[in-house]
Amino acid sequence: MSPDQMELVRGTADVLMSIGSRVSDHFYDELFTVAPGVRPLFPDDITEQKIKLMDTLASMVGFMTHPDMFASVARQVGRRHAAYGALADHYGPVGECLLSSLHKVLGPRFTPEVREAWATLYGEIAAVMIAGQEAARGTASAGNPATA
């Protein structure tokens, strides 16, 4: 990510974290509509999962300028997702739903530049998470994380 993209993400992340429940509510509603096959990977009550999503996003934004920490956290999350049954093919719809949720919540602040910055961040997170999943499973990637 470029420094300008990091600044765009940071600036919008502050807004998002202050209204995190709106982001996560929209995200999961859309994800389960777009990719209903992922619903069984989650508990019936996803209240805690919504909080984890926002906490993870906040961590990843905070670690953007610390590549070692960024990679370490994303790999750990990827390993956990392997245990939950997540697949590399799931990352495309997840990215699409994340960007859609950001757009819905940020409205006109979600400019094309902001969208590109978040898509870049998500692409980097997804790539490292997939590597973490593969390491946990001992497999090679068959999928490519779409950044929508």
C-alpha positions as CSV (number, residue, x, y, z in Angstrom):
1,M,0.0,0.0,0.0
2,S,1.1,3.5,-0.7
3,P,1.4,6.1,2.1
4,D,-1.5,7.9,0.5
5,Q,-3.7,4.8,0.6
6,M,-2.7,4.2,4.2
7,E,-3.8,7.7,5.1
8,L,-7.2,7.2,3.3
9,V,-7.7,3.9,5.2
10,R,-6.8,5.5,8.5
11,G,-9.0,8.5,8.0
12,T,-12.1,6.4,7.1
13,A,-11.3,3.7,9.7
14,D,-11.8,6.2,12.5
15,V,-15.3,6.8,11.3
16,L,-16.0,3.1,10.8
17,M,-14.8,2.1,14.2
18,S,-17.1,4.7,15.8
19,I,-20.1,3.0,14.1
20,G,-18.7,-0.5,13.9
21,S,-22.0,-2.3,14.5
22,R,-23.5,-0.7,11.4
23,V,-20.6,-2.0,9.3
24,S,-20.6,-5.5,10.7
25,D,-24.4,-5.8,10.6
26,H,-24.5,-4.9,6.9
27,F,-21.4,-7.1,6.2
28,Y,-22.9,-10.3,7.6
29,D,-26.3,-9.7,6.2
30,E,-24.9,-9.2,2.7
31,L,-22.3,-12.1,3.1
32,F,-25.0,-14.6,4.0
33,T,-27.1,-13.4,1.1
34,V,-24.3,-13.4,-1.5
35,A,-22.5,-16.6,-0.2
36,P,-25.1,-18.6,1.8
37,G,-22.7,-21.5,1.8
38,V,-20.5,-19.8,4.4
39,R,-23.4,-19.4,6.9
40,P,-22.8,-22.9,8.5
41,L,-19.2,-21.8,9.3
42,F,-20.6,-19.3,11.9
43,P,-22.5,-19.8,15.2
44,D,-26.3,-19.0,15.2
45,D,-25.6,-15.9,17.3
46,I,-22.9,-13.9,15.5
47,T,-22.9,-11.0,18.0
48,E,-19.4,-11.9,19.2
49,Q,-18.2,-12.5,15.6
50,K,-19.3,-9.0,14.6
51,I,-17.1,-7.6,17.4
52,K,-14.2,-9.7,16.3
53,L,-14.5,-8.5,12.7
54,M,-14.3,-4.9,13.8
55,D,-11.4,-5.6,16.2
56,T,-9.5,-7.4,13.5
57,L,-10.0,-4.6,11.0
58,A,-8.8,-2.1,13.6
59,S,-5.8,-4.2,14.3
60,M,-4.9,-4.6,10.6
61,V,-5.3,-0.9,10.1
62,G,-3.1,-0.2,13.1
63,F,-0.4,-2.6,11.8
64,M,-0.3,-1.3,8.2
65,T,3.0,0.5,8.9
66,H,4.4,-2.5,10.8
67,P,4.7,-5.3,8.2
68,D,6.0,-8.0,10.5
69,M,3.1,-7.5,12.9
70,F,0.6,-7.2,10.1
71,A,1.8,-10.5,8.6
72,S,1.9,-12.2,11.9
73,V,-1.7,-11.2,12.9
74,A,-3.1,-12.0,9.4
75,R,-1.4,-15.4,9.4
76,Q,-2.8,-16.2,12.8
77,V,-6.3,-15.3,11.7
78,G,-5.8,-17.4,8.6
79,R,-4.8,-20.4,10.6
80,R,-7.9,-20.0,12.8
81,H,-10.1,-19.7,9.7
82,A,-8.6,-23.0,8.5
83,A,-9.9,-24.7,11.6
84,Y,-13.4,-23.1,11.0
85,G,-13.5,-24.6,7.5
86,A,-12.9,-21.4,5.5
87,L,-11.7,-21.8,2.0
88,A,-9.6,-19.6,-0.3
89,D,-12.6,-19.2,-2.5
90,H,-14.5,-17.5,0.3
91,Y,-12.2,-14.5,0.3
92,G,-13.6,-13.1,-3.0
93,P,-17.2,-12.7,-1.7
94,V,-15.9,-11.6,1.7
95,G,-14.0,-8.8,0.0
96,E,-16.9,-7.8,-2.1
97,C,-19.2,-7.6,0.9
98,L,-16.7,-5.7,3.0
99,L,-16.3,-3.0,0.3
100,S,-20.1,-2.9,-0.2
101,S,-20.6,-2.4,3.5
102,L,-17.9,0.3,3.7
103,H,-19.6,2.1,0.8
104,K,-23.1,1.8,2.4
105,V,-21.8,3.2,5.8
106,L,-19.4,5.8,4.5
107,G,-21.7,7.1,1.7
108,P,-20.1,9.9,-0.3
109,R,-16.9,9.6,1.8
110,F,-16.3,6.3,0.0
111,T,-14.7,7.8,-3.0
112,P,-13.0,5.7,-5.7
113,E,-9.7,6.4,-4.1
114,V,-10.9,5.3,-0.7
115,R,-12.4,2.2,-2.3
116,E,-9.1,1.3,-4.0
117,A,-7.2,1.8,-0.7
118,W,-9.5,-0.5,1.2
119,A,-9.5,-3.0,-1.6
120,T,-5.7,-3.0,-1.6
121,L,-5.6,-3.5,2.2
122,Y,-8.1,-6.3,2.0
123,G,-6.1,-8.0,-0.8
124,E,-3.0,-7.9,1.4
125,I,-4.9,-9.2,4.4
126,A,-6.5,-12.0,2.4
127,A,-3.3,-13.1,0.7
128,V,-1.5,-13.5,4.1
129,M,-4.6,-15.2,5.7
130,I,-4.8,-17.7,2.8
131,A,-1.1,-18.4,3.3
132,G,-1.8,-19.0,7.0
133,Q,-4.7,-21.3,6.1
134,E,-2.5,-23.2,3.7
135,A,0.3,-23.6,6.2
136,A,-2.2,-24.9,8.8
137,R,-3.6,-27.4,6.2
138,G,-0.3,-28.1,4.5
139,T,-1.8,-27.2,1.1
140,A,-1.1,-24.9,-1.9
141,S,-3.5,-22.2,-3.0
142,A,-6.1,-23.0,-5.6
143,G,-7.9,-19.7,-5.2
144,N,-7.1,-16.0,-5.7
145,P,-8.4,-13.4,-3.3
146,A,-10.6,-11.1,-5.2
147,T,-10.3,-7.5,-4.2
148,A,-13.6,-6.7,-6.0
